[in-house]
Amino acid sequence: MRELDTLLLRYLEEAYDKAVAAEKKAFEDLLDWPDEDLWRGLILGLSTDKIVPQGLLTALRHGHSFNPP
C-alpha cells in the first residue's frame, strides 16, 4: 500500500529523530501492525483495537493529502 509507505517513511525521515522516546516506541510498535489495521487507523481514521497516541497520529497525518472514499 503505497499510501501507508509514504506516510510512514515521511514521518521517519522528518519527525522520528525529533520525537520523544514514547512517541518513537509507539511508531516502532505501529510497524508490527497488519496493513489492514494501519489503513483503518491511519488513513481512514477509523477505530481499531490498537491505540495510537494522539501526538503521533497528528505527526503522521501532517501534510497528508490522501482523501479516502
N, C-alpha and C positions, 0 to 999 in steps of 0.2 A: 504494500500500500504506500504509494509514493507520498501521499499527504502526511502520513504518520512519520515516514523517514525524514521528510523536510522539517516537520515540526520539531522532532526530537533532535535532529542534527543542528538546527538553528539554535536551539536552547543550549546544546552542548558547546557550540562554538562561541556564542555571545554572552551567555549568562552563568554557565556552570562554575567557572573559576571564581566568580564574584559571590556565589551563593554561600549561605551559612551551612554548617555541617548537616543540620537536619534536612534542609532542602536538597542537598546533594544526595543524602541517603534515600530520600523519597524518590528522587529522579532515578537513582540506580535501581530501586525496587520496581519502578514502572517498566524497566527493561525486561523484567521477568513476566509481565502480564501477557496474556494471549492477545493477539491482534484485535480480536472482536471486542474485548474489554477496553483496549486503548481507543478504538474507533468510537465506541459508545460514550466513553467518559471524556475523551479529549476533543474529538471532532464534533460529535453530535451534542455533547453537553448533557447526556442522559445519565441517570444514576447507575452505578454498578455496585457490586458487593465490596469493592475496594475503595479506599479513601485516598484522595489526593489533597494535600494541604493547599489551601486557597492561594497562598503566595506562589507556589509552584505552578498551579493552574493558570494564574494570571500571567506569570512569566512565559509559560509555554504558549499561551494564546496571543501574546503581544505581537501585533503586526500580522496575525494570521488572517488570510483573506478567503479561506475556503468557506463556501456557503452550502451547508447541507440541504438536501431537498426538503 
